[in-house]
Amino acid sequence: MSEPSPIGGALVPFAPDEIAELAPEETRQVIVFEACGERFALPVDAVREIQPLPPLTRVPTAPPEVEGIVNLRGHVLTLFGLASCLGIPADPRPASHAVVLDFQDADLTIGLAVQRIGEVRRIPLSALDAPPAQDGAAAALDAVFEVDGQVVGLLNPRGVFARFLSDWGIAPDARMTG
């Protein structure tokens, strides 16, 4: 009598490392964009929508981080410049899109002015590296990763807007965990 075949109902033993190789790797879905001459990303769940940027209205007494305001379907969208928020050099190219952020508050409509929208990507968690050391209590970057040979900074929206959250009535650890 011959040995039973592993095919046809018999269990075949696997070593633990072989099982790990068969399991799909967990990913994080992000939107990649360009601002300040650099590539950044935001978690998809932190973005409400992306819109072509209509003409901005400047606000004379606004803080330097505020680029201006726009009318977005009857709501005032306050648009922030990422360079001012992060303390990095601005890009001389004009912004082309507004990335509207989702603070889970319908009355809070804010966005980031960006020069170019890339794409939505799924990034394996193993591809995310720790960001370089950052000043301040609330870090603006959660991680860095590489796309097409270029480093992309994964932004933590809570960290980008940390100094404004209390003015907006949002607890720093309650929303937009990035």
N, C-alpha and C positions, 0 to 999 in steps of 0.2 A: 504494500500500500504506500502511496506517495504522500509526501508532506502536504498539508493543506496550503493553498495559495493565500497570500496576504490580501489578495483582492477577493471580494465576494463576502464581506462581512467580518472577517477576522481583523482584530486590532493590530496595528503595527506600532511598536514602541518608538517614541521620538525622544531624543535628548533635549534638555531644557533650552540649549542654545539654538537648536533647530526649530523649536516652537516659536521662539522670539523672532526668528527670521521670517516665519510665515505670517505673523501678526502684522496688520497694516500699521504704519507709523502715524502717530497723532500729528495733525497739522494745525496751523493757525492761518485763517484767511485774512488777508490784508489788502489795502488799496495802496499802490505805489504811486508816488507823484514827485515832481521836482519843484523845489522852492529854494531860494537863496543860492542857486547854483549847485545844490546838492540833492541827493535822492533821499526821500523819507517815505515812511509808510504809516498808516493808521489801521488799527483793527477794524474790520468791516462793521462790527456791531457798535462802533463809536461814531459812525458816519450816518447821518440822516439822508443826505443826497449830495450830488455834485452838479453844479450849474455853471454854464458859461457866465463869465463875469460881465454884468451890465455896467454902465458908467457909475463910478462912485461919487457920493456926495461927501465931501470933507466935513468934519465936525471940529470947529475951531478950538474948543476947550477939552477935547478928548485926550486921553493919555497917548504917548507916542506909539504905543503898540497898536492903536486903532488906526487902520488905513482909511476907514470911512464907513458909510452905511449905504445900503441899497434896498430897494423895494423888491421883496421876493413874494410874489402872489399876495400882496396886501399886508405882509408882515415886514417889519424893519429888521434887516439882517445886519448886525454889526460885524464888520470884517476886520480881522486882525492880521498883522504882518508877522510871519513866523520869525523873521530875522530879529525884530524888536523883542519878541517874546523870549527868544533863546539867547539873545545877546551875541548874535553872529552877524557878519557883514551881509548887507542886503544885496539882492541881485538887481542890476540896472535894468534888466528886461521887465516890461510891465507884466502884471499878473493877468492870466487869461481865464482862470476858473476860481470858483468859490467852493471849498469843501465845507459843507454845512454839517456841524457836529451835533450829535444827539446826546444831550445831557438829561434825557428822559423828562424834560419839562417843556411843554408846548409853548410856554410864554418866553422861553429863553432861546433866541435864534441868533447864534453866533457861528462864524465860520473863519476859515483860514484862506488867505489869498495865495494862490499857487501859480507857478509859471506854466506847468504842463502836467496833465494827468497821464499816468502810465496805464496800469492794468490792475485787475484783481488777481491775486496769486494765493496759492496755498503753499505755505512755507513749513517744511518739516520742523518740528520742535528741536530736533538734533542740529539743525542748521542755524539756530539762534544762539548767538554768543553774547556774553555779558558786555554791556556798553563800557566805554572808557569812563574813568572817574569823573563825576559831575559835582559842581558846587551846589550848595543849597540843600535843604531838607527834602524837597520834592524833586526827584530826578525827572527830567523831560524825556529821557530815552529809557525804554524798557529793555531793548536789545539791539544788536546790529546783526545783519546778515548780508549775504552777497547775492546779487542778481546780475547776470551777464558780465561778470568781472568787476562790478562796481559795488562798493559798500553802501548799504541802505540802513538808515537809522529808523527803528521802530519807535514811534512817538508814544508817550503815555500822555493822553490829553489832560488828565488830572495834573500832571507835573508841568505841562506847558502853561496851564492857566491857574496854577496854584495860588498866586498872589491875588487873583480876582475872585476866586470861588466864594470866599466869605462875603464879599460885597454883593454877590449874586444870590446869597442865601443858600448856598450849597455846601454841605459838609465835605471837606476835602477827601474823606475816605468813603463817602456814601455813594458816589456815582462815578461813572466812566473809569472803571478800574483798568482799562487798557489792556 
